[in-house]
Amino acid sequence: MLPEHHRQSASLRARLILPAGLVLLVTFVGTLGYAWLGREQGATVLDALFMTVITITTIGYGEVIRLDAAGRIFTMGVAITGIGSLFYTLTVIMDNLVGSRLLDPFGEKKMQREVQKLKEHIIIAGLGRVGKQAAAELEEAKVPFIIVDPRPEVHGYAVQRNYLSIQGDASDDAVLEQAGICRAKGLIVTSGDDANNLYIVLSARVLRPDLFIVSRAVDESSVSKLIRAGANRAISPYAIGGRRLAHLILSPAVVDFFDTVIRKGEESINLEGIEVRAGAQAVGHSLAGLQLREKTGASVLVVMRGNRVLPNPEPELVLHPGDRLLALGTVEQLDRLEALVGE
């Protein structure tokens, strides 16, 4: 069975055969007729075509071929049939456009096709103030994402911002599957209710045991519960905001530096975590032997191994699968480093 948009295109083509054919036929006959009427005036084929077009479109420029009584009668025939067929064609096209918009006012079918193409994307469950900020950051970083929220006004907001979105409850397995959770890279849970966040985290963890899940905690006491439910990270925006305010007083230069380097995009310098994957060529080699600085230009600041944090790692440190490197460099330098240790 053909997809819906293919069926609509085929239907439009079928409906346009008759009116478009009439327009072409009238144009052809009119051009021949005016060429014959203007044969003694030295009229060219272009003159004849011009006369036909201005008659059909009712533009009404001056005649380039002088018409006698027979020519005027011919012109009236061209005008009646040509204008009728042209407006019939435009009516069919407008009817198709208006019908498509009425049946699909928010472009749902197009959005569904785009969602089906998503891979390695982020799912944002809930688009409140925290979710909007997360969406803005992902958009700036050019990371594909989709929003899942049950509120109609949120869906309308997402459409206005050209965000991919699904109107539904993210705690529903069917909705998460529709959002492509099996192909997703991560899930950000940002609803304003901790109980709802727990349900979403549980549902997502059952569907994707390996998915990286970050959840908002409205109450600080809910952080541990969300972690036990399956979230990899759970944070309280209020607690983070308070710590950030304190750090801005205590160490403003440090905060400004991290604000710059952790922001993805076109910044000249970035800070990124890169995992050493099993089977990568870097596994079993020391940092000195890999010559990461010389080959990539990026600087490895920290190696995180399990729960251990190894700052300013020694050159003799041998990399193991699962190690995470916190590296500093430009986008190109970090890409080279990831290609060397992450593949």
Beta strands, then each sheet from edge to edge (+ up, - down):
strand 1: 122-125
strand 2: 145-149
strand 3: 164-167
strand 4: 186-189
strand 5: 212-216
strand 6: 233-235
strand 7: 270-275
strand 8: 299-305
strand 9: 308-311
strand 10: 324-329
sheet 1: 3+ 2+ 1+ 4+ 5+ 6+
sheet 2: 7+ 10- 8+ 9-
end
